[in-house]
Amino acid sequence: MAWNEPGGDNKDPWSGRNDQNGPPDLDEAIRSMQEKLGGLFGGGSGGGDHHGSSMKGLGFLFAGAALLWGLSGFYIVDEGTRGVETRFGAYVETTMPGLNWHIPRPVEKVEIVDVKKQRFIEVGYRSSGRQGAGSVPREALMLTKDENIVDVRLAVQYQVKSAKDFAFNVLNPAATLKQVTESAERGVIGHNNMDFVLTEGRSEIVSEIKQEIQKVLDTYQAGILITSVNLQDAQPPEQVQGAFEDAIKAREDKQRLINEAEAYSNDVVPKARGGASRLVQEAEAYKEKVIAQANGEISRFEQLLFEYKKAPEVTRQRIYIEAMEDVLENTDTVMVDVDGGNNLLYLPLDRIGGGSRNVSNAPMTNTAAQTFSKQPARTINRNIRPSSIRGRDVRGR
């Protein structure tokens, strides 16, 4: 039966009193608890050793509590992290991965900082809802050097470079990094033209922004290392988006026409150079040919002169015969020598053969003979002097 149940003796087990109305005595309750702890650790309950046994039990209690308190100071630092120990809020040291120990709370504390984790922030991103007035944050709109406005959005990736600096030198590293990024972004965009920002200057702008951010963070000793800066989007405001797209199309058409012109030039110019080179080579060849022919004529004339000096009459007769042969070999005429006369009979074979020039070897038909008899005979003066014929070289027969 419990001591305070109805029908019981209502005796207080802690103080030994039977007072049913007053509260229990606190000193007696503490003394009772000390007696119980003393009995637990082997102490007696009577005589002069009562006080010594109580102190001995409290000593054991405090020793156990101190042991548990000391064991609570062990902690493990995982790979890729660092432990930052502080003593009453002041920095003590940075511990490496592995098992470590520090003076337990509240004397020292440990903050585990992940130095390998890739963190990122986004700058200039629109809020939820459609794009329009009031939906674009102020930091998204940048003023360029040529006094145009562009909407720029960045994504910055970073990791912890120094756990101590990251934990102590900056109150809110992420917010500080965002503000630094916005400031560096506005500075870099403000020193470049709009076309450069939106077209070919993206990589250069990203590199400049990254360098500027890292420079400022190192000045702050924020313990942050910028790993990459990505230009997610860069475009003009919505109000001028249509005009800007037209300008982009015009620029693309211009570049396309330039490329086509260059392709045509690359096709025509080599051909023209090849034709010019061919004409030059043909002219050089003709020059060499004419010079060689002239030299040959000179050599033949000198040889003919040498032969003429040895036998003038024979040489003149031979020159005349060869000249007449050259003149008459391509003509459609037949000359018949009339015995005892001074004239030659001229036969127009081109008319006899019906206009064909190549009839000298064809047999004469009856019709051709009749036509031949009806044609008027023309004569050629036979008294042609050999000196009137152009001289030729002597060719072997």
Secondary structure, DSSP 8 states (H G I E B T S, - for coil): --TTSTTS----TTT----SSS---HHHHHHHHHHHHHHHTT--SSGGGHHHHHHHHHHHHHHHHHHHHHHTTEEEE-TTEEEEEEETTEEEEEE-SEEEE--TTTTEEEEEEESS--EEEEES---SS-SSTTTS-GGGEEE-TTS-EEEEEEEEEEEES-HHHHHHT-S-HHHHHHHHHHHHHHHHHHTS-HHHHHTTTHHHHHHHHHHHHHHHHHHHT--EEEEEEEEEEEE--GGGHHHHHHHHHHHHHHHHHHHHHHHHHHHHHHHHHHHHHHHHHHHHHHHHHHHHHHHHHHHHHHHHHHHHHH-HHHHHHHHHHHHHHHHHTTS-EEEEE-TT-SEEEEEEHHHHTTT-S--TTS---HHHHHHHHHS--EEEE----GGGS--------
